Amino acid sequence: MSLHEPEAQPSLKKRRRDSFSNADPKRVKRLHSGTQRLHYHDIGPSVNELKTRIRDVKRLLAKRIDDLPADVRVAKERELAECQRDLEKAEVKKQRSKMIQKYHFVRFLERKRATKELKRLKGQLHKLENDDRLDPNARENSIETLNRKISASEIDLNYTIYSPLTEKYISLYPNERRKQQPMEPEESNVIRTNSGEKPPLWYTVKQSMADGTLELLRDGKLGIGLSGEKKDSNNADVSLKSNTMSLLVHRKQKKPKSKIKVDGDEDAKRSSARSVQEGTRNENKRTSKEDVQGEDDDAESESDGGFFE
């Protein structure tokens, strides 16, 4: 090696690779997934975890209801009720996210269309207000008509934004244009209305605009369903309490001995009837075989010889 020859410099690509050699992509991915799992569990237990816990507590109360102390039994009953309430909330949240994902694309398209229509109507109103060539009476009538259309268009826009996320989305616009075009996959589950009709929740959005409760309506906190009326939540509470108490009463009820004896007598009667039926069936088979055999013998005696005889 000569003195004037320069030393070999490591390439930038190699140096960059060496500097990041400790950052294993798989290791980084594992770390990120672990933090995501921790963050998910910080939000609250999942639906499956709650169902497992409810099943375990129910089994404990059903098997050892007489052995458990009173304070432990009361604590387990409270835990069961809390888990059932948490399960209802988790299922509502899961259904909400499912509905958001299902109707997100259609809401987006109709929100764009409603925004465009509202902008067009406001432009017409602005031109009409600044136009002095029209007759004053005709202009007032036109302005009044446009104001009604603008109000309806504002409700349309708010419907696309604040319609309850926990319910199915009913489309505002008729499907005349979609008869000629193939339907998008995201639009296959959308309920369409005929021209001139408004979905029931449209009038609920109109009332919420006057009451200032659009955000509550969107989050489903008003308890309004697809029909535009409030859901009956009392039945759900009653069923939840009845399920909790029926499990506690189930084990305390013992079967009477007389019932067991009657069941045994019924089983004996069924078995005897079954044996009688089998005997009659076998006798019928024997008689049918004898009849067939007798007919075959008669046929052989009467035959005058064929090709295979």
Secondary structure, 3 states (H helix, E strand, C coil): CCCCCCCCCCCHHHHHHHHCCCCCHHHHHHHHHHHHHHHHHHHCCCHHHHHHHHHHHHHHHHHCCCCCCHHHHHHHHHHHHHHHHHHHHHHHHHHHHHHHHHHHHHHHHHHHHHHHHHHHHHHHHHHHHCCCCCCHHHHHHHHHHHHHHHHHHHHHHHHHHHCCCCCCCECCCCCCHHHCCCCCHHHCCCECCCCCCCCHHHHHHHHHHHHCCHHHHHCCCCCECCCCCECCCHHHHHHHHHHHHHHHHHCCCCCCHHHHHHHHHHHHHHHHHHHHHHHHHHHHHHHHHHHHHHHHHHHHHHCCCCCCC
